[in-house]
Amino acid sequence: MKTILVPTDFSTCAGGAINFAVELAKLSLADIALLHVSEVSESMFNDQVGINRQYNQEMLEEAKRKLDLHKKAIEETEQVAVTTHLFTGAVNASITQLADDLHADLIVMGTVGTGGLREKIWGSTATHQIGKNNVPVMIIPLQYEAKKIDNVLLATNHFEEQPAILNPVVEMADLFLSTLHVTVFTDVKKDSAGTYLDQEEKLAAYKKLLLDRYGEDSLVVSHLTGNDFEQSLQDYIEKQGVDLLVMITYQRNFINQLFAASQSRRMAFHTNIPLLVIPGEI
């Protein structure tokens, strides 16, 4: 991992993401790219009298000042290299553009918790990034309290084998010296007994693949069953003390994109631990 992109609106919600990204950068020896996007005022009347121009200039200068303060604080106290980027325009498009320009390895953003309207707006911006680009997105809940990550969980029903998907998962577990958990879910109402047995066989084969390819010393595989995927997953997270959840999204077609992305977004709003979302097609 070389570059971690961290968009910020300078809110508490975004601040938690910066803190997490800094710790991750220290472990991976990566650089951090801090991005702020200012949505400038465009009133035609105010433009004619120069009000917009002055307001926008002051807003951009204040944003640059805050970015510079963040950069100085991180570099001086954490010894992590930081670049700053100030864009104007649409937030989501700006994030995607800079991620492409920098060949970012990861986007880290905060999401909604119990904060006010501003936090909710920024949280929606964070979850919008899920499934929208080819860069993994790390979502940090507003209420998350930083702690050592001992258990990383990959929740999958597709048994992904592509290195572009699995490498970031294993790298994350290795960086934190964590136990890697892998779960598959079978719906006891919708799926047949044959599906359950098929999933059991695939899970055993998947464990062997992971052991053979990565030689993980700490690997736990589990077959979850129940009536509700999210509840079963949350129960496992609480029981096993999972500190980081990993999910995969797909964009093969509209139906897959709608299902997979919405599932990841729901978890982003509901989980109290960081969520790493990796695009299924890179």
C-alpha positions in Angstrom: 0.0 0.0 0.0 1.5 3.3 -1.1 -1.3 6.0 -1.1 -4.3 6.3 1.2 -6.8 8.9 0.1 -8.8 10.6 2.9 -11.5 13.0 1.9 -12.5 15.4 4.7 -15.1 18.1 5.4 -13.3 18.9 8.7 -16.2 17.4 10.7 -15.9 15.0 13.7 -17.1 12.3 11.4 -14.2 12.8 8.9 -11.8 13.3 11.8 -12.2 9.8 13.0 -11.3 8.6 9.5 -8.2 10.7 9.4 -7.1 9.2 12.7 -7.6 5.6 11.4 -5.9 6.4 8.2 -2.8 7.7 10.0 -2.5 4.5 12.1 -2.8 2.5 8.9 -0.3 4.6 7.1 2.2 4.1 9.9 1.9 0.3 9.7 2.0 0.1 5.9 4.5 3.0 5.4 2.0 4.6 3.1 1.5 8.3 2.3 -1.8 10.1 3.0 -3.5 12.4 0.5 -6.0 14.7 2.2 -8.8 16.0 0.0 -11.3 18.7 0.7 -14.0 19.6 -1.9 -15.6 23.1 -1.7 -19.0 23.4 -3.3 -18.8 27.1 -4.3 -21.8 29.4 -4.4 -23.0 30.2 -7.9 -25.8 32.8 -7.6 -25.9 34.9 -10.8 -27.1 38.1 -9.0 -24.4 37.8 -6.3 -21.8 37.2 -8.9 -22.7 40.5 -10.6 -22.0 42.4 -7.4 -18.9 40.4 -6.5 -20.3 38.9 -3.4 -19.9 35.3 -4.5 -16.4 35.9 -5.7 -15.3 37.2 -2.3 -17.2 34.5 -0.3 -15.8 31.7 -2.4 -12.2 33.1 -2.2 -12.5 33.3 1.6 -14.0 29.8 1.8 -11.2 28.3 -0.3 -8.5 30.1 1.8 -10.0 28.8 5.0 -10.1 25.3 3.6 -6.5 25.5 2.5 -5.5 26.8 6.0 -7.3 23.8 7.6 -5.7 21.3 5.2 -2.3 22.8 5.9 -2.8 22.5 9.7 -3.8 18.9 9.4 -0.8 18.2 7.2 1.6 19.9 9.7 0.1 18.1 12.7 0.3 14.6 11.1 3.8 15.0 9.7 5.3 16.5 12.9 3.6 14.1 15.4 3.2 10.9 13.4 6.0 11.1 10.8 3.6 10.3 8.0 4.0 12.1 4.7 0.9 14.0 3.7 -0.2 15.8 0.5 -3.1 18.2 0.4 -5.6 18.6 -2.4 -8.3 21.3 -2.7 -11.0 20.8 -5.3 -14.2 22.7 -6.2 -17.3 21.1 -7.6 -19.1 17.8 -6.9 -17.7 15.9 -3.9 -18.2 12.3 -5.2 -16.8 13.0 -8.6 -13.8 14.8 -7.1 -13.0 11.8 -4.9 -13.2 9.5 -7.9 -11.0 11.7 -10.0 -8.3 12.2 -7.4 -8.3 8.4 -6.6 -7.6 7.8 -10.3 -5.0 10.5 -10.6 -3.1 9.3 -7.6 -3.6 5.6 -8.2 -4.8 5.4 -4.6 -4.7 2.0 -3.0 -7.5 2.8 -0.5 -10.1 5.5 0.3 -10.8 6.1 4.0 -14.0 7.9 5.0 -16.1 8.4 8.1 -19.8 7.6 8.0 -23.0 8.5 9.9 -23.5 7.8 13.5 -25.5 9.7 16.1 -24.2 13.1 15.0 -26.2 15.9 13.5 -27.3 16.8 10.0 -23.8 17.6 8.8 -22.5 14.2 10.0 -25.4 12.5 8.2 -24.7 14.3 4.9 -21.0 13.4 5.1 -22.0 9.8 6.0 -24.1 9.6 2.9 -21.2 10.8 0.8 -19.0 8.1 2.3 -21.4 5.3 1.5 -22.0 6.6 -2.0 -18.4 5.7 -2.7 -19.2 2.0 -2.2 -19.4 0.3 -5.5 -18.8 3.5 -7.4 -15.1 3.1 -8.3 -12.3 0.6 -8.5 -10.6 1.5 -5.2 -11.3 -0.3 -1.9 -13.2 2.0 0.5 -12.7 1.8 4.3 -15.7 3.2 6.2 -15.1 4.4 9.8 -18.3 4.8 11.9 -18.6 8.0 13.8 -19.0 6.2 17.1 -16.0 3.9 16.6 -13.4 4.0 19.4 -9.9 3.2 18.1 -8.4 -0.1 19.5 -6.1 -2.9 18.4 -7.6 -4.9 15.5 -7.2 -8.5 16.6 -9.9 -10.1 14.3 -10.6 -9.4 10.7 -13.7 -10.9 9.1 -14.3 -11.5 5.4 -18.0 -12.2 4.7 -18.5 -13.8 1.3 -20.9 -16.0 -0.6 -18.8 -16.0 -3.8 -15.5 -17.5 -2.5 -13.5 -15.0 -4.4 -10.1 -16.2 -5.6 -8.8 -13.2 -7.5 -5.5 -11.8 -6.0 -6.9 -8.3 -6.5 -9.6 -9.0 -4.0 -7.9 -11.4 -1.6 -4.6 -9.6 -1.4 -6.0 -6.4 0.3 -7.8 -8.6 2.8 -4.8 -10.7 3.8 -2.6 -7.6 3.8 -4.9 -5.9 6.2 -4.9 -8.9 8.6 -1.1 -9.1 8.4 -0.6 -5.4 9.0 -2.6 -5.7 12.3 -1.2 -9.2 13.1 -4.9 -10.3 13.3 -6.7 -13.5 13.1 -8.5 -13.8 9.7 -12.1 -15.1 9.8 -14.0 -16.1 6.7 -17.8 -16.7 6.8 -20.4 -17.8 4.4 -24.1 -17.5 5.0 -27.0 -19.9 4.2 -30.6 -18.7 4.6 -32.5 -21.6 6.3 -35.8 -20.4 4.8 -34.8 -19.6 1.2 -31.9 -22.1 0.6 -32.2 -25.8 0.2 -30.3 -28.5 2.0 -28.4 -29.1 -1.2 -27.3 -25.4 -1.1 -26.1 -25.8 2.5 -24.0 -28.9 1.6 -22.6 -27.2 -1.4 -21.6 -24.2 0.7 -19.9 -26.5 3.2 -17.8 -28.1 0.5 -16.9 -24.8 -1.0 -15.9 -23.4 2.3 -13.6 -26.3 3.1 -11.9 -25.9 -0.4 -11.7 -22.1 0.2 -9.9 -22.6 3.5 -7.4 -24.9 1.8 -6.8 -22.3 -1.0 -6.2 -19.5 1.5 -3.8 -21.7 3.5 -1.9 -22.8 0.4 -1.7 -19.4 -1.1 -1.1 -17.2 1.9 0.0 -19.6 4.6 -2.1 -17.8 7.2 -1.2 -19.0 10.7 -4.5 -17.7 12.1 -7.4 -18.6 9.9 -11.0 -19.4 11.1 -13.8 -20.4 8.7 -17.4 -20.5 9.7 -20.7 -21.4 8.1 -23.4 -19.0 9.3 -27.1 -20.0 9.1 -30.3 -18.0 9.9 -33.2 -16.0 8.5 -31.4 -12.7 8.3 -27.9 -12.2 6.8 -27.2 -8.9 8.6 -28.4 -10.2 12.0 -26.4 -13.4 11.7 -23.3 -11.4 10.7 -23.7 -9.0 13.6 -24.1 -11.9 16.0 -20.9 -13.4 14.8 -19.1 -10.1 15.0 -20.1 -9.6 18.6 -19.5 -13.3 19.7 -16.0 -13.4 18.0 -14.9 -9.9 18.9 -14.5 -8.9 15.2 -12.7 -5.5 14.9 -12.8 -5.1 11.1 -15.4 -6.3 8.6 -14.6 -6.9 4.9 -17.3 -7.2 2.2 -17.2 -7.4 -1.6 -19.4 -5.5 -4.1 -20.1 -6.3 -7.7 -21.0 -4.3 -10.8 -21.6 -7.0 -13.4 -25.1 -5.9 -14.0 -27.8 -3.6 -12.6 -29.4 -6.2 -10.4 -26.1 -7.4 -8.9 -24.9 -3.9 -8.4 -28.2 -2.9 -6.6 -28.1 -6.0 -4.4 -24.5 -6.1 -3.4 -23.9 -2.4 -3.0 -27.1 -1.8 -1.0 -26.1 -4.7 1.3 -22.7 -3.2 1.9 -24.2 0.3 2.4 -26.7 -1.1 5.0 -23.8 -2.6 6.9 -21.9 0.7 6.7 -24.7 2.5 8.5 -25.4 -0.3 11.0 -21.9 -1.6 12.0 -20.0 -0.1 14.9 -16.6 -1.3 13.5 -14.7 -0.3 10.5 -15.9 -1.8 7.2 -13.6 -2.4 4.2 -15.5 -2.7 0.9 -13.6 -4.2 -2.0 -14.8 -4.0 -5.6 -15.5 -7.4 -7.0 -14.4 -6.4 -10.5 -11.2 -4.3 -10.7 
